[in-house]
Amino acid sequence: MRLENREVLAAIASLEVEHRTGVFLSEYTSLGIGGTTDLLLIRKHDSIPGLLRLLDDHRIAHKFLGGGSNLLVGDGELPWVVLQLTCLDPDVVLEGKFAHVDAAADLGRTVTYCAKHDLGGMEGLIGVPGTVGGALRMNAGAYGMQIGSYVREVKLYRAATRKIETLRGDQISFEYRHTSFAPDDMMLAVTLELPSKSYQEIIQGIRICNEKRRASQPLGQKSAGCIFKNPPGGSAGRMIDDLGLKGLSVGDARVSDRHANFFVNAGKASAKDMLSLIAEVRERVEKATE
Ligand SMILES: Cc1cc2nc3c(=O)[nH]c(=O)nc-3n(C[C@H](O)[C@H](O)[C@H](O)COP(=O)(O)OP(=O)(O)OC[C@H]3O[C@@H](n4cnc5c(N)ncnc54)[C@H](O)[C@@H]3O)c2cc1C
């Protein structure tokens, strides 16, 4: 979608939001898949209520982009614009055992920054790409931990009230790759309460998690991490692997040879290819478990 209405463009500029026209979302996603649209880069949280009112008033559909590591974006010219936050400086401020983190902060750098100040707990998140906001939205986790366990406060733009508000951690439910945030809520910042640990101990934990990832995941290839959530008590990857589906392809979309729940873009896969592959695998697993 291209924003061409001069009144809208002038209002966007007055909100100090940067307008980039015709970006290729394939360059913004870890899968390397995605069509073109306009991108609005938000530099100040205060401009968000005005920006969203403007887009709604002009019926301009929008979606929110973090680091693009958990997204399968459609092909071709997209019927919505993309909003993305730029990172505040500094993006992490520590106060005792609390870390106040900007939603646009890189998750991995946040984990290592906290580690250097003897704050641990998030070792499992070290290989998870993307932003802290994206991790919050999905309650990202790995190796038995999830970010939601450490959340004490979230500053967010709430679509329901059209205001920037702060929620306490106990007002939010964090479940397995799911949170109680509304689909249009926008995470802006979070306060994490982290356990004190020595840097050496945290680094040791990080090394162990890194080794596990390196041993099991196709880290050099374009992916969005696991495609399917695990069923209760089970493993989606094992179910796919047991059916011998590693290597199954549609065009350049391929079930990884390394980890059957990672679907990779082995060349020039389109969203259509990836969706067909997902549908094919889902159907075969459903048939086998009927
Ligand atoms: C190699 C690899 C390994 C991975 N391993 C794991 C893993 O172990 N565990 C795990 O949980 N995930 C994993 N992932 C998936 C992904 O990295 C995480 O889910 C990550 O937290 C997504 O963050 P992001 O900023 O990239 O979000 P995006 O992909 O940009 O967005 C994901 C969703 O969150 C929304 N969103 C993003 N930022 C915000 C915000 N500030 N406010 C509101 N909504 C927002 C988007 O609109 C979208 O709906 C992996 C991915 C890859 C490529």
The ligand as a Tripos MOL2 file, in Angstrom:
@<TRIPOS>MOLECULE
LIG
   53    58     1     0     0
SMALL
NO_CHARGES

@<TRIPOS>ATOM
      1 C1         16.4940  -19.0900   14.3020 C.3       1 LIG1
      2 C2         15.2930  -18.7140   15.1360 C.ar      1 LIG1
      3 C3         15.1430  -19.2610   16.3980 C.ar      1 LIG1
      4 C4         14.0250  -18.9300   17.1760 C.ar      1 LIG1
      5 N1         13.9030  -19.5100   18.4100 N.ar      1 LIG1
      6 C5         12.8390  -19.1670   19.1990 C.ar      1 LIG1
      7 C6         12.7210  -19.7380   20.5150 C.ar      1 LIG1
      8 O1         13.5350  -20.5290   20.9720 O.2       1 LIG1
      9 N2         11.6550  -19.3510   21.2610 N.ar      1 LIG1
     10 C7         10.7170  -18.4570   20.8030 C.ar      1 LIG1
     11 O2          9.7830  -18.1240   21.5390 O.2       1 LIG1
     12 N3         10.8090  -17.9260   19.5590 N.ar      1 LIG1
     13 C8         11.8470  -18.2460   18.7520 C.ar      1 LIG1
     14 N4         11.9400  -17.7110   17.4920 N.ar      1 LIG1
     15 C9         10.8780  -16.8310   16.9820 C.3       1 LIG1
     16 C10        11.1170  -15.3140   17.2010 C.3       1 LIG1
     17 O3         12.4820  -15.0090   17.1750 O.3       1 LIG1
     18 C11        10.5310  -14.8190   18.5250 C.3       1 LIG1
     19 O4          9.1520  -15.1150   18.6190 O.3       1 LIG1
     20 C12        10.7600  -13.3070   18.7160 C.3       1 LIG1
     21 O5         10.4220  -12.9890   20.0430 O.3       1 LIG1
     22 C13         9.9310  -12.4460   17.7660 C.3       1 LIG1
     23 O6         10.3330  -11.0880   17.9540 O.3       1 LIG1
     24 P1         10.3730  -10.0460   16.7400 P.3       1 LIG1
     25 O7         10.7470   -8.7160   17.3040 O.co2     1 LIG1
     26 O8         11.2130  -10.5290   15.6370 O.co2     1 LIG1
     27 O9          8.8330  -10.0270   16.3320 O.3       1 LIG1
     28 P2          8.2150   -9.9560   14.8570 P.3       1 LIG1
     29 O10         8.5400  -11.2120   14.1280 O.co2     1 LIG1
     30 O11         8.5540   -8.6780   14.1930 O.co2     1 LIG1
     31 O12         6.6660   -9.9390   15.2230 O.3       1 LIG1
     32 C14         6.0290  -11.0740   15.7860 C.3       1 LIG1
     33 C15         4.6350  -10.6390   16.2650 C.3       1 LIG1
     34 O13         4.7840   -9.7180   17.3440 O.3       1 LIG1
     35 C16         4.1980   -8.4560   16.9940 C.3       1 LIG1
     36 N5          5.0600   -7.4280   17.5780 N.ar      1 LIG1
     37 C17         6.4020   -7.2490   17.3970 C.ar      1 LIG1
     38 N6          6.8320   -6.2110   18.1490 N.ar      1 LIG1
     39 C18         5.7370   -5.7290   18.7940 C.ar      1 LIG1
     40 C19         5.5090   -4.6540   19.7070 C.ar      1 LIG1
     41 N7          6.4960   -3.8430   20.1280 N.pl3     1 LIG1
     42 N8          4.2350   -4.4400   20.1370 N.ar      1 LIG1
     43 C20         3.2210   -5.2280   19.7300 C.ar      1 LIG1
     44 N9          3.3640   -6.2600   18.8840 N.ar      1 LIG1
     45 C21         4.6070   -6.5030   18.4240 C.ar      1 LIG1
     46 C22         4.1220   -8.4230   15.4800 C.3       1 LIG1
     47 O14         3.0810   -7.5850   15.0310 O.3       1 LIG1
     48 C23         3.8400   -9.8880   15.1780 C.3       1 LIG1
     49 O15         2.4720  -10.1610   15.3780 O.3       1 LIG1
     50 C24        13.0440  -18.0280   16.6840 C.ar      1 LIG1
     51 C25        13.2020  -17.4720   15.4050 C.ar      1 LIG1
     52 C26        14.3180  -17.8100   14.6330 C.ar      1 LIG1
     53 C27        14.4750  -17.1820   13.2720 C.3       1 LIG1
@<TRIPOS>BOND
     1     1     2 1
     2     2     3 ar
     3     2    52 ar
     4     3     4 ar
     5     4     5 ar
     6     4    50 ar
     7     5     6 ar
     8     6     7 ar
     9     6    13 1
    10     7     8 2
    11     7     9 ar
    12     9    10 ar
    13    10    11 2
    14    10    12 ar
    15    12    13 ar
    16    13    14 ar
    17    14    15 1
    18    14    50 ar
    19    15    16 1
    20    16    17 1
    21    16    18 1
    22    18    19 1
    23    18    20 1
    24    20    21 1
    25    20    22 1
    26    22    23 1
    27    23    24 1
    28    24    25 2
    29    24    26 1
    30    24    27 1
    31    27    28 1
    32    28    29 2
    33    28    30 1
    34    28    31 1
    35    31    32 1
    36    32    33 1
    37    33    34 1
    38    33    48 1
    39    34    35 1
    40    35    36 1
    41    35    46 1
    42    36    37 ar
    43    36    45 ar
    44    37    38 ar
    45    38    39 ar
    46    39    40 ar
    47    39    45 ar
    48    40    41 1
    49    40    42 ar
    50    42    43 ar
    51    43    44 ar
    52    44    45 ar
    53    46    47 1
    54    46    48 1
    55    48    49 1
    56    50    51 ar
    57    51    52 ar
    58    52    53 1
@<TRIPOS>SUBSTRUCTURE
     1 LIG1         1 GROUP 0 **** ****
